[in-house]
Amino acid sequence: MVDSDCSSTIIKDKLLIVTLLTIFGGILADYKCPPNPDIFLPCECIVDPDILPLYRSIYCKGDQLINLTALFQRLSHELKVDEKDYLYFTLSNKAVDVLPANVFADITFQHVQLEGKNLTKVHRLALNGTQNTLKSLRTHSPLIDGDEDWDLFKAINLAPNLNFVEILFDNLTKIPDNALQSHPNLQRIDIAWSWSLTSIGRNAFKNLTKVESISIEGWVKDIGDEAFAVSHVSTDKRLWLSLLGNHLNNHNLRKEVFSGINRPVDLYIIENRLKFISESTYEAFLQQNPNHTIISDTDCMDSRNDWLRNKYPNQWEDLHC
């Protein structure tokens, strides 16, 4: 079911790209694969006419170790200048365990999908060469926490035109302090099925002026101050903030967690086993903006929810009420 949903999302995204290119670019350019397929081995160049006609992508599959750095260095030397841009790079190889620095040389992509079952580390300079063309990054790999230069979040911050990040099925235990702070173009951040993830650091999503949605599903039980302070200045643009399915409770969050957001927020705290919403934590959030809302699934009639029922009835929605 999960794989089907992910595939459906990818197909929709590709079809959207087709529509936009058609509307704004007229007839699509003829981006066929180069005539010598052997230079891509053990990977392959593919054009999928059923999804995105006439635009090439590179896929690396199999269960034998691939020296990706050597592969892209070869492509860099053998391909013509007009043969170096691609739509997708997809890594589903089962043996590759790291994505090293400068791996792509000067081969560029708009979308990178990392689905390797043994991929655990991404170097902070891994996206060099394609950092300015990259629009989305999806990882469905067992990535571990960053260690000095091996840090996925540092890599994301060096790709200024990224607007969508999806991190699924990882082994991260934390989103570090300042993880994605001040990224200029991120619009959507999805982190899910992250069952090792227990904490979100201070300022983790601070100053993301274009962000529209942040969704985090793991075992989060601790969140640092001003983790979601996405705007320096006040704006009416809504933020969809979902903390669905974590381990939040009324004893481990400080009111400063939601400080400095400066935007109306729909806050989803469903499936966190909360019997009530703590006034000491969440009233400061609701007082920030009369358009803030909390969507919960508590024991609705618990008297400790009365402060919400009496003072903020239009800012609280509970699935059990």
N, C-alpha and C positions, 0 to 999 in steps of 0.2 A: 504493500500500500504506500509506504514512504517513497520507494523508488518510482512508483507510478506518478505520485504527486509531484516529485521533483522533475521528472521528465516532462510532465504536463506544463509546469512552470517554465522550463527551458524552452519548450516549443512555442509557448505564448510569447516569450520574450523575443524569440527569433522572428516570429511573424510580425511583431510590433516593429522590429528593425526594418523588415521588408516594407511595411506600410510607410514608415517615416522616410526611408530612402526614396521610395517611389514618389511620395508627395513633394518632398523638398529637393530631390536630386534628379527627377525625371527618370529616364531609363537607367536601370542598374548597370554599372560598369561590368565588363566581362573579366572577372577575376578567376580565371581557370588555374588549375595546378600547373606548375612548370612541367615541361615535356619529359624530363627524366625522373621517374618515380623512385629510382634506386637511391638517389642522394638523400632521401628521407628515412631510409631503413635504419633501425628496425621499426621506426614510426611510419606514418603514412600521411600523405596529403589527400584530402577528400573534399569534393564539392557535393553537397546534398541538394539536388534539385527539388526535392519534395518539401523542403523547409525554407531554404534560402537560396534560390537559384543564383548560379554564377558568382558565388563567393566562397573562397577556399578556407579550409581549416586544417590544423595538424593534430593528429591523434596518436598517442603513445600507449599501447596496450601490452598484453602479455605478462609472463611471469619470470622472464629473464632480465637481469640487471641491465639498464641502459645508461650509458655515459651521456647524459643530456648536454653537458658542457661541450664535449667533443662533437656531438651531433650538430648543435647550433653554430659552432665555430665553422664546421664544414659547410653548412648552409650559407653562412655569412660570406664565405669565400667563393662559393660556386653559383649562387643565385645572382641574377641581375637586380639592379636597384628596384625596378618595378615588380619584382617577384618576391619581395621581402615583407609584404604586409598581409596579414591573415585575420580572419574573424575570430576563430576560437582556437585556443590550445587546450586540449583535454588530456590529462594524465591519469590513466586508470591502471597503469603498470603496477604489478604486485610486489616488485622487488626494490624499486627506488625508495630510499628512506629519507633523503634530504633534497631540498631544492637550493642549490648553492648560489653564491654571489655571481651576478652577471651571467647567469646561465643562458639567457636568450640571445646574447651578443647584440646584433642590431636587427633581429627579426621581431616584428611588432605584431601585437594582438589587441583586439578590442575587449575580449573576454577570456579569462583564464579559469579553468575548472580543474581542481586538484582532487582526484578521487582515489589516489593510491592507497591501498589497504595497509601499507607499511610506512607511509610518509609521516614522519614525526617532527621534522624541523624545516623551517623556511628562513633563509638568511635575510637579514634586513635589506640587503642589496640584490635580492633575487630577481626583482622586477626591473632592474636597470636595463635600459635599452627599449623597453616597451612601457615604461612608467607613464609617459605622456599620452599614449594612445589608449590606455586601459580604462574601460568603463565599468566592468564588473569583475569581482573575484569571488569564486565559490570554492570552498574547501569541504570535502566530505571525508576527511582523513583523520587518523588518531594523533593529531598534533599535540605536542606537550608544551609546557610553559617556556617562555623565552629565557634565554641564557646569554647575556651579553649581546653578541652580534646575531645570534640565532633567535629572531623575534618577529613573528608574523605581524604584530601591530606596527612595528617600526617599518616594515616593508609596505604596509598599507599607507602609512603616512607619507611615504616617498613617492606615491602615485597620486598626483594632485587632482586628476580628472576622474578618479573612481567615484561612482555615485551609488553603487550597490555592493554590499559585502554580506556574504552568507557563510557562516561557520557552523557545520553540523558534525555530529558523531565524533567530536574531538575528545582529547584527554586533558584539556586545560583545567587547572584548578583555580585560576584567577584571571580576571581582566585587570591588568596592572594600573597603577596610578597613571593618569595622563595618557591612557592608551591611545585614544584617537583624538585627543584634544586639538582643536583648531584646524581639523581637516577642512579644506575649502569647499568641497563639492559633495560630500556624502549625503545621500537622501534617505537611504534605507539600510538598516543594520539588523540582520537576523542571526541570532546565536541560539541554537536549539539542539535538543537531544544531547546536551552536554552534562552528563551525569556526574562528572568529576568537578564541575565548576561550583565553587562554594563562596567566592567573594568577588566583588566589584570594587576597584580602587577609587581613590579620591580623584575628582576631575576627569574621570575616565571618558566621558562624552561631553566635555566642556567646549563651548564656543563652536558648535557645529551649526552654522547659521542656515544651512540649507536642509538640514535633516527633517524628515517628515515622520519617520517611524523608527522606533527602537524596540526590538523584541528579544527577550532573553529568557530562555527556558533551560533550567539546570537544577542544581541543588543549592542555589544561592541563599545564604543565611546572613551575610554581612555585606553592607554597602557603605563605601566611604563618603565623606562630606562632599556636597555639590557634585555628585557623580553625573547628574543630568542637567547641569547648568548650561544649556545649549545656546543661550542668547545673552550677549552682553547688554543689548538694548531691548526694550519692550516691543513686542510685535503681536499681532492678532493671529498669526499663522499657527494652527493647532499642531500639537505633537501627540502622536499615538504611542504611548509608552506601556508595553506589556511585560509584566513580570510573572506571567502565568506559569504555574507548575513548579515553583521553587519551594524553599524551606523557610520563608520569612515568618517571623512571629512578632509578638508585641513587646519583646524584650531586647531584641538585637538590632533595632534600627533607631537612629537618632533623627530628630526633626531636621537637622542640617543636611540629611541625604537629599532632600527635595528643594534645597535652597537655590536661589539664583536662576531658576528656569526661565522666567521672564516671557513665558508664552502660555496660552491656555493648553491644558493637558488632559487627555483622557487616560487615566491611570488604571490599568487592569491588574488586580492582585488576586486573581482567581486561582483556585487549586493550590493554595498555600496553607491549608488547614487552619485558617484563622477563624476563631469563633466570634471575634468582634474586632472592630477597628479602633486602635488605640488613639484616644484624644491627644495624648502628649506627643505623639509622633505626627499625626496626620492633620490636626487642626491648623498648624502653621502652613501646611501645603494648601489647604482650602482657602485660607485667608489671603494668600498671595494674589489670587485672581478669582473673581466670582464666576468665571467660566471654566475653572478646573472641575473635573468630575472624578469620582472614584467608583469603579465597577468591581464588586466583590461577590463572594459567595459564603457569607458568614452564617452563624446561627442568628437569623434575622431578629428574633425576638429577645435576644440577650440584652439585658438592661444596659450593658456597657456600650451599646450602640445608640442609646437615647440621645446623646449629644449630637449625633448626626441626624437622627430623626427629627429632633426639635429645632436645630439651628441651621442645618444644611440639607433640607429635604430635596432641593432641586439640584444638588451637587453629588448626590449619592444614589447609586442604583445597585441593588443586591439581587442576585439571581434567585434567592430563596424567599423574597418578600412578595 
